[in-house]
Amino acid sequence: MTVTTKRGWKWAYRKLRDLHCSRASAAYRAALYVLRGDTGTFICEVTHKKIRINR
């Protein structure tokens, strides 16, 4: 029996919050991740780093 990791909205939201993104931005990008499988490239407001999460 294989164990798979569930990477849904909650996982993406926490990952983005750990990267110091705002709550609104993290929620929006987590929803994009669930719907499309990709957050798209964006720059975090606090760290000014380029971020992209995809499957």
PyMOL Python script that loads the backbone (N, CA, C, O; Angstrom):
from pymol import cmd

cmd.read_pdbstr("""\
ATOM      1  N   MET A   1       0.843  -1.173   0.000  1.00  0.00           N
ATOM      2  CA  MET A   1       0.000   0.000   0.000  1.00  0.00           C
ATOM      3  C   MET A   1       0.893   1.243   0.000  1.00  0.00           C
ATOM      4  O   MET A   1       1.802   1.354   0.822  1.00  0.00           O
ATOM      5  N   THR A   2       0.639   2.161  -0.905  1.00  0.00           N
ATOM      6  CA  THR A   2       1.459   3.362  -0.993  1.00  0.00           C
ATOM      7  C   THR A   2       0.834   4.501  -0.212  1.00  0.00           C
ATOM      8  O   THR A   2      -0.388   4.604  -0.099  1.00  0.00           O
ATOM      9  N   VAL A   3       1.669   5.328   0.308  1.00  0.00           N
ATOM     10  CA  VAL A   3       1.212   6.496   1.048  1.00  0.00           C
ATOM     11  C   VAL A   3       1.459   7.716   0.171  1.00  0.00           C
ATOM     12  O   VAL A   3       2.586   7.950  -0.265  1.00  0.00           O
ATOM     13  N   THR A   4       0.419   8.489  -0.087  1.00  0.00           N
ATOM     14  CA  THR A   4       0.568   9.690  -0.903  1.00  0.00           C
ATOM     15  C   THR A   4       0.378  10.915  -0.024  1.00  0.00           C
ATOM     16  O   THR A   4      -0.406  10.904   0.926  1.00  0.00           O
ATOM     17  N   THR A   5       1.098  11.953  -0.353  1.00  0.00           N
ATOM     18  CA  THR A   5       0.945  13.200   0.383  1.00  0.00           C
ATOM     19  C   THR A   5      -0.151  14.016  -0.277  1.00  0.00           C
ATOM     20  O   THR A   5      -0.190  14.152  -1.500  1.00  0.00           O
ATOM     21  N   LYS A   6      -1.025  14.548   0.529  1.00  0.00           N
ATOM     22  CA  LYS A   6      -2.091  15.378  -0.006  1.00  0.00           C
ATOM     23  C   LYS A   6      -1.624  16.820   0.013  1.00  0.00           C
ATOM     24  O   LYS A   6      -1.383  17.407   1.068  1.00  0.00           O
ATOM     25  N   ARG A   7      -1.506  17.370  -1.174  1.00  0.00           N
ATOM     26  CA  ARG A   7      -1.098  18.760  -1.299  1.00  0.00           C
ATOM     27  C   ARG A   7      -2.259  19.555  -1.840  1.00  0.00           C
ATOM     28  O   ARG A   7      -2.372  19.786  -3.043  1.00  0.00           O
ATOM     29  N   GLY A   8      -3.118  19.969  -0.936  1.00  0.00           N
ATOM     30  CA  GLY A   8      -4.309  20.718  -1.313  1.00  0.00           C
ATOM     31  C   GLY A   8      -4.179  22.179  -0.934  1.00  0.00           C
ATOM     32  O   GLY A   8      -3.081  22.724  -0.823  1.00  0.00           O
ATOM     33  N   TRP A   9      -5.347  22.801  -0.735  1.00  0.00           N
ATOM     34  CA  TRP A   9      -5.394  24.224  -0.439  1.00  0.00           C
ATOM     35  C   TRP A   9      -4.659  24.549   0.858  1.00  0.00           C
ATOM     36  O   TRP A   9      -3.893  25.510   0.925  1.00  0.00           O
ATOM     37  N   LYS A  10      -4.900  23.743   1.882  1.00  0.00           N
ATOM     38  CA  LYS A  10      -4.293  24.015   3.185  1.00  0.00           C
ATOM     39  C   LYS A  10      -2.765  23.939   3.113  1.00  0.00           C
ATOM     40  O   LYS A  10      -2.071  24.779   3.687  1.00  0.00           O
ATOM     41  N   TRP A  11      -2.249  22.935   2.410  1.00  0.00           N
ATOM     42  CA  TRP A  11      -0.800  22.791   2.260  1.00  0.00           C
ATOM     43  C   TRP A  11      -0.207  23.997   1.535  1.00  0.00           C
ATOM     44  O   TRP A  11       0.808  24.548   1.962  1.00  0.00           O
ATOM     45  N   ALA A  12      -0.847  24.404   0.437  1.00  0.00           N
ATOM     46  CA  ALA A  12      -0.345  25.538  -0.343  1.00  0.00           C
ATOM     47  C   ALA A  12      -0.423  26.830   0.470  1.00  0.00           C
ATOM     48  O   ALA A  12       0.496  27.648   0.431  1.00  0.00           O
ATOM     49  N   TYR A  13      -1.520  27.012   1.204  1.00  0.00           N
ATOM     50  CA  TYR A  13      -1.677  28.217   2.021  1.00  0.00           C
ATOM     51  C   TYR A  13      -0.579  28.303   3.084  1.00  0.00           C
ATOM     52  O   TYR A  13       0.040  29.351   3.266  1.00  0.00           O
ATOM     53  N   ARG A  14      -0.347  27.193   3.778  1.00  0.00           N
ATOM     54  CA  ARG A  14       0.688  27.195   4.822  1.00  0.00           C
ATOM     55  C   ARG A  14       2.069  27.414   4.232  1.00  0.00           C
ATOM     56  O   ARG A  14       2.891  28.114   4.823  1.00  0.00           O
ATOM     57  N   LYS A  15       2.333  26.824   3.073  1.00  0.00           N
ATOM     58  CA  LYS A  15       3.623  26.989   2.403  1.00  0.00           C
ATOM     59  C   LYS A  15       3.847  28.457   2.051  1.00  0.00           C
ATOM     60  O   LYS A  15       4.938  28.987   2.261  1.00  0.00           O
ATOM     61  N   LEU A  16       2.831  29.105   1.524  1.00  0.00           N
ATOM     62  CA  LEU A  16       2.949  30.512   1.159  1.00  0.00           C
ATOM     63  C   LEU A  16       3.060  31.414   2.384  1.00  0.00           C
ATOM     64  O   LEU A  16       3.799  32.399   2.365  1.00  0.00           O
ATOM     65  N   ARG A  17       2.332  31.083   3.444  1.00  0.00           N
ATOM     66  CA  ARG A  17       2.448  31.874   4.678  1.00  0.00           C
ATOM     67  C   ARG A  17       3.830  31.715   5.295  1.00  0.00           C
ATOM     68  O   ARG A  17       4.374  32.662   5.862  1.00  0.00           O
ATOM     69  N   ASP A  18       4.403  30.509   5.184  1.00  0.00           N
ATOM     70  CA  ASP A  18       5.767  30.298   5.675  1.00  0.00           C
ATOM     71  C   ASP A  18       6.775  31.118   4.890  1.00  0.00           C
ATOM     72  O   ASP A  18       7.851  31.434   5.398  1.00  0.00           O
ATOM     73  N   LEU A  19       6.437  31.463   3.661  1.00  0.00           N
ATOM     74  CA  LEU A  19       7.304  32.297   2.827  1.00  0.00           C
ATOM     75  C   LEU A  19       7.018  33.782   3.031  1.00  0.00           C
ATOM     76  O   LEU A  19       7.493  34.618   2.263  1.00  0.00           O
ATOM     77  N   HIS A  20       6.242  34.113   4.069  1.00  0.00           N
ATOM     78  CA  HIS A  20       5.929  35.476   4.508  1.00  0.00           C
ATOM     79  C   HIS A  20       5.055  36.247   3.533  1.00  0.00           C
ATOM     80  O   HIS A  20       5.213  37.459   3.382  1.00  0.00           O
ATOM     81  N   CYS A  21       4.137  35.558   2.871  1.00  0.00           N
ATOM     82  CA  CYS A  21       3.160  36.247   2.028  1.00  0.00           C
ATOM     83  C   CYS A  21       1.964  36.652   2.878  1.00  0.00           C
ATOM     84  O   CYS A  21       1.693  36.040   3.911  1.00  0.00           O
ATOM     85  N   SER A  22       1.254  37.676   2.446  1.00  0.00           N
ATOM     86  CA  SER A  22       0.104  38.138   3.209  1.00  0.00           C
ATOM     87  C   SER A  22      -0.997  37.073   3.175  1.00  0.00           C
ATOM     88  O   SER A  22      -0.980  36.175   2.333  1.00  0.00           O
ATOM     89  N   ARG A  23      -1.942  37.184   4.091  1.00  0.00           N
ATOM     90  CA  ARG A  23      -3.026  36.200   4.171  1.00  0.00           C
ATOM     91  C   ARG A  23      -3.869  36.196   2.905  1.00  0.00           C
ATOM     92  O   ARG A  23      -4.224  35.137   2.388  1.00  0.00           O
ATOM     93  N   ALA A  24      -4.186  37.386   2.413  1.00  0.00           N
ATOM     94  CA  ALA A  24      -5.019  37.481   1.218  1.00  0.00           C
ATOM     95  C   ALA A  24      -4.306  36.887   0.004  1.00  0.00           C
ATOM     96  O   ALA A  24      -4.902  36.131  -0.763  1.00  0.00           O
ATOM     97  N   SER A  25      -3.054  37.226  -0.164  1.00  0.00           N
ATOM     98  CA  SER A  25      -2.281  36.717  -1.294  1.00  0.00           C
ATOM     99  C   SER A  25      -2.106  35.208  -1.193  1.00  0.00           C
ATOM    100  O   SER A  25      -2.210  34.502  -2.196  1.00  0.00           O
ATOM    101  N   ALA A  26      -1.842  34.711   0.008  1.00  0.00           N
ATOM    102  CA  ALA A  26      -1.664  33.275   0.202  1.00  0.00           C
ATOM    103  C   ALA A  26      -2.963  32.527  -0.085  1.00  0.00           C
ATOM    104  O   ALA A  26      -2.929  31.458  -0.695  1.00  0.00           O
ATOM    105  N   ALA A  27      -4.098  33.062   0.338  1.00  0.00           N
ATOM    106  CA  ALA A  27      -5.386  32.410   0.088  1.00  0.00           C
ATOM    107  C   ALA A  27      -5.692  32.381  -1.404  1.00  0.00           C
ATOM    108  O   ALA A  27      -6.140  31.360  -1.927  1.00  0.00           O
ATOM    109  N   TYR A  28      -5.454  33.492  -2.089  1.00  0.00           N
ATOM    110  CA  TYR A  28      -5.711  33.563  -3.531  1.00  0.00           C
ATOM    111  C   TYR A  28      -4.808  32.603  -4.292  1.00  0.00           C
ATOM    112  O   TYR A  28      -5.274  31.867  -5.161  1.00  0.00           O
ATOM    113  N   ARG A  29      -3.523  32.606  -3.972  1.00  0.00           N
ATOM    114  CA  ARG A  29      -2.567  31.743  -4.668  1.00  0.00           C
ATOM    115  C   ARG A  29      -2.805  30.266  -4.346  1.00  0.00           C
ATOM    116  O   ARG A  29      -2.593  29.410  -5.205  1.00  0.00           O
ATOM    117  N   ALA A  30      -3.238  29.958  -3.132  1.00  0.00           N
ATOM    118  CA  ALA A  30      -3.559  28.571  -2.777  1.00  0.00           C
ATOM    119  C   ALA A  30      -4.760  28.082  -3.587  1.00  0.00           C
ATOM    120  O   ALA A  30      -4.796  26.931  -4.022  1.00  0.00           O
ATOM    121  N   ALA A  31      -5.742  28.966  -3.787  1.00  0.00           N
ATOM    122  CA  ALA A  31      -6.899  28.604  -4.610  1.00  0.00           C
ATOM    123  C   ALA A  31      -6.473  28.354  -6.056  1.00  0.00           C
ATOM    124  O   ALA A  31      -6.963  27.421  -6.692  1.00  0.00           O
ATOM    125  N   LEU A  32      -5.570  29.177  -6.577  1.00  0.00           N
ATOM    126  CA  LEU A  32      -5.056  28.955  -7.928  1.00  0.00           C
ATOM    127  C   LEU A  32      -4.319  27.629  -8.020  1.00  0.00           C
ATOM    128  O   LEU A  32      -4.427  26.918  -9.019  1.00  0.00           O
ATOM    129  N   TYR A  33      -3.578  27.304  -6.986  1.00  0.00           N
ATOM    130  CA  TYR A  33      -2.836  26.041  -6.975  1.00  0.00           C
ATOM    131  C   TYR A  33      -3.792  24.856  -7.038  1.00  0.00           C
ATOM    132  O   TYR A  33      -3.538  23.888  -7.756  1.00  0.00           O
ATOM    133  N   VAL A  34      -4.880  24.927  -6.297  1.00  0.00           N
ATOM    134  CA  VAL A  34      -5.850  23.819  -6.286  1.00  0.00           C
ATOM    135  C   VAL A  34      -6.564  23.721  -7.636  1.00  0.00           C
ATOM    136  O   VAL A  34      -6.764  22.621  -8.150  1.00  0.00           O
ATOM    137  N   LEU A  35      -6.944  24.850  -8.205  1.00  0.00           N
ATOM    138  CA  LEU A  35      -7.706  24.841  -9.456  1.00  0.00           C
ATOM    139  C   LEU A  35      -6.847  24.523 -10.683  1.00  0.00           C
ATOM    140  O   LEU A  35      -7.251  23.732 -11.536  1.00  0.00           O
ATOM    141  N   ARG A  36      -5.664  25.139 -10.770  1.00  0.00           N
ATOM    142  CA  ARG A  36      -4.842  24.997 -11.967  1.00  0.00           C
ATOM    143  C   ARG A  36      -3.611  24.123 -11.781  1.00  0.00           C
ATOM    144  O   ARG A  36      -3.037  23.645 -12.759  1.00  0.00           O
ATOM    145  N   GLY A  37      -3.198  23.909 -10.531  1.00  0.00           N
ATOM    146  CA  GLY A  37      -1.979  23.158 -10.289  1.00  0.00           C
ATOM    147  C   GLY A  37      -0.747  24.038 -10.341  1.00  0.00           C
ATOM    148  O   GLY A  37       0.377  23.535 -10.346  1.00  0.00           O
ATOM    149  N   ASP A  38      -0.944  25.340 -10.379  1.00  0.00           N
ATOM    150  CA  ASP A  38       0.164  26.284 -10.485  1.00  0.00           C
ATOM    151  C   ASP A  38      -0.278  27.627  -9.907  1.00  0.00           C
ATOM    152  O   ASP A  38      -1.390  28.086 -10.165  1.00  0.00           O
ATOM    153  N   THR A  39       0.597  28.247  -9.128  1.00  0.00           N
ATOM    154  CA  THR A  39       0.257  29.552  -8.568  1.00  0.00           C
ATOM    155  C   THR A  39       0.617  30.678  -9.511  1.00  0.00           C
ATOM    156  O   THR A  39       0.137  31.800  -9.351  1.00  0.00           O
ATOM    157  N   GLY A  40       1.451  30.394 -10.486  1.00  0.00           N
ATOM    158  CA  GLY A  40       1.963  31.457 -11.337  1.00  0.00           C
ATOM    159  C   GLY A  40       3.095  32.156 -10.610  1.00  0.00           C
ATOM    160  O   GLY A  40       3.214  32.041  -9.390  1.00  0.00           O
ATOM    161  N   THR A  41       3.905  32.861 -11.327  1.00  0.00           N
ATOM    162  CA  THR A  41       5.029  33.567 -10.718  1.00  0.00           C
ATOM    163  C   THR A  41       4.546  34.895 -10.143  1.00  0.00           C
ATOM    164  O   THR A  41       3.839  35.650 -10.810  1.00  0.00           O
ATOM    165  N   PHE A  42       4.928  35.164  -8.925  1.00  0.00           N
ATOM    166  CA  PHE A  42       4.589  36.440  -8.301  1.00  0.00           C
ATOM    167  C   PHE A  42       5.674  36.802  -7.305  1.00  0.00           C
ATOM    168  O   PHE A  42       6.483  35.958  -6.923  1.00  0.00           O
ATOM    169  N   ILE A  43       5.688  38.052  -6.889  1.00  0.00           N
ATOM    170  CA  ILE A  43       6.686  38.539  -5.945  1.00  0.00           C
ATOM    171  C   ILE A  43       6.012  38.789  -4.614  1.00  0.00           C
ATOM    172  O   ILE A  43       4.997  39.482  -4.544  1.00  0.00           O
ATOM    173  N   CYS A  44       6.575  38.224  -3.555  1.00  0.00           N
ATOM    174  CA  CYS A  44       6.042  38.383  -2.208  1.00  0.00           C
ATOM    175  C   CYS A  44       6.276  39.821  -1.733  1.00  0.00           C
ATOM    176  O   CYS A  44       7.333  40.396  -1.991  1.00  0.00           O
ATOM    177  N   GLU A  45       5.302  40.393  -1.048  1.00  0.00           N
ATOM    178  CA  GLU A  45       5.384  41.788  -0.619  1.00  0.00           C
ATOM    179  C   GLU A  45       6.463  42.026   0.433  1.00  0.00           C
ATOM    180  O   GLU A  45       7.110  43.074   0.434  1.00  0.00           O
ATOM    181  N   VAL A  46       6.658  41.068   1.322  1.00  0.00           N
ATOM    182  CA  VAL A  46       7.577  41.254   2.446  1.00  0.00           C
ATOM    183  C   VAL A  46       9.022  40.952   2.055  1.00  0.00           C
ATOM    184  O   VAL A  46       9.918  41.761   2.297  1.00  0.00           O
ATOM    185  N   THR A  47       9.242  39.795   1.455  1.00  0.00           N
ATOM    186  CA  THR A  47      10.617  39.365   1.162  1.00  0.00           C
ATOM    187  C   THR A  47      11.096  39.792  -0.210  1.00  0.00           C
ATOM    188  O   THR A  47      12.297  39.745  -0.479  1.00  0.00           O
ATOM    189  N   HIS A  48      10.190  40.210  -1.090  1.00  0.00           N
ATOM    190  CA  HIS A  48      10.512  40.613  -2.461  1.00  0.00           C
ATOM    191  C   HIS A  48      11.222  39.509  -3.226  1.00  0.00           C
ATOM    192  O   HIS A  48      12.096  39.769  -4.052  1.00  0.00           O
ATOM    193  N   LYS A  49      10.831  38.258  -2.934  1.00  0.00           N
ATOM    194  CA  LYS A  49      11.371  37.119  -3.648  1.00  0.00           C
ATOM    195  C   LYS A  49      10.349  36.656  -4.692  1.00  0.00           C
ATOM    196  O   LYS A  49       9.141  36.789  -4.496  1.00  0.00           O
ATOM    197  N   LYS A  50      10.848  36.118  -5.792  1.00  0.00           N
ATOM    198  CA  LYS A  50       9.994  35.584  -6.827  1.00  0.00           C
ATOM    199  C   LYS A  50       9.608  34.160  -6.406  1.00  0.00           C
ATOM    200  O   LYS A  50      10.473  33.337  -6.107  1.00  0.00           O
ATOM    201  N   ILE A  51       8.294  33.879  -6.388  1.00  0.00           N
ATOM    202  CA  ILE A  51       7.786  32.607  -5.900  1.00  0.00           C
ATOM    203  C   ILE A  51       6.886  31.976  -6.959  1.00  0.00           C
ATOM    204  O   ILE A  51       6.139  32.663  -7.654  1.00  0.00           O
ATOM    205  N   ARG A  52       6.976  30.652  -7.063  1.00  0.00           N
ATOM    206  CA  ARG A  52       6.064  29.890  -7.929  1.00  0.00           C
ATOM    207  C   ARG A  52       5.978  28.469  -7.374  1.00  0.00           C
ATOM    208  O   ARG A  52       7.000  27.816  -7.161  1.00  0.00           O
ATOM    209  N   ILE A  53       4.755  27.995  -7.143  1.00  0.00           N
ATOM    210  CA  ILE A  53       4.535  26.632  -6.684  1.00  0.00           C
ATOM    211  C   ILE A  53       3.716  25.927  -7.760  1.00  0.00           C
ATOM    212  O   ILE A  53       2.654  26.405  -8.158  1.00  0.00           O
ATOM    213  N   ASN A  54       4.217  24.792  -8.223  1.00  0.00           N
ATOM    214  CA  ASN A  54       3.471  24.017  -9.206  1.00  0.00           C
ATOM    215  C   ASN A  54       3.604  22.545  -8.913  1.00  0.00           C
ATOM    216  O   ASN A  54       4.470  22.128  -8.144  1.00  0.00           O
ATOM    217  N   ARG A  55       2.728  21.746  -9.539  1.00  0.00           N
ATOM    218  CA  ARG A  55       2.758  20.300  -9.330  1.00  0.00           C
ATOM    219  C   ARG A  55       3.690  19.648 -10.292  1.00  0.00           C
ATOM    220  O   ARG A  55       3.848  18.428 -10.267  1.00  0.00           O
TER     221      ARG A  55
END
""", "prot")
cmd.dss("prot")
cmd.show_as("cartoon", "prot")
cmd.util.cbc("prot")
cmd.orient("prot")
